[in-house]
Amino acid sequence: MTQPIPGNADWVKPQAPLRLYGDTYFVGTGGLSLVLIDTGDGLILIDGALPQTVAATEASVRRLGFRVEDIRYILNTEAHYDHSGGLAALSRDSGAEVITSPIGAAALRTGRVDAHDPQAANIPEHPPVPNARGIGDGETVRLGNTVVTAVFTPGHTPGSVSWTWKTCEGETCVDVVFASSLNAVANGTFTYTAHPEVTATLRASIDRVEALPCDLLISAHPDNSGGDVKIAALQAGATPNPFLDPSACRAYADRARGRLQTRLDAEAR
């Protein structure tokens, strides 16, 4: 379950855990976001990174003073190995149920991406997650004092999900968005030009993320939203909190639109 799957160097780059705001914590790597939510009645983890990063993730949870065994739910943004490769081991070690979209759950249970995925041609398999289950768009995961809402954002993968919740410090609560990847990336013979329905789906997902109540954004890959810079600043004691940015989702959406247009322009040449 923890046999390494090769990937980008920053995906395994060590990153000290830190509190982002309220009861929301970053427990990922230098290049992959994982978030832990302390609900007051157990923990919720979002995403699983790679098989070889599981030990580091669990160490980060413990370093924050929590127990891995108290993780009740693990939510997933997409069934690509860099976000789901560690799910099987994390679920085994914690006993947590894994939740995502129905399309994503089907891919997780087999360990293979959906056949309609733009990157299906060369995405490696990952350890299957037999207890993965799907929930509907707009449905919620409730635990303790936390309600996390599933926001379907397909396009990068057919089953991509973003997740939203509120986290508070004293009387001040903010809207958090853990946004799935919105990058227009494809492999093999797939082109967005030849699949206008996928292009339209991705555009709609970009619009949807932009419109979400969003005081604090965490993107699945930190560097896609400047999260890596914010993490470094927060660790250095920057004030005000660099993650509190109501324009972050809009900027993330603008970046994704630009990447999609660049892809379409390149395919048209």
PyMOL commands that set and color helices and strands:
alter all, ss='L'
color gray80, all
select helices_A, chain A and resi 9-12+51-63+68-70+81-84+87-94+102-110+196-211+222-224+227-235+248-268
alter helices_A, ss='H'
color red, helices_A
select strands_A, chain A and resi 18-21+24-26+35-38+43-46+71-75+97-100+132-134+140-143+146-152+161-169+172-179+216-219
alter strands_A, ss='S'
color yellow, strands_A
deselect
rebuild
show_as cartoon
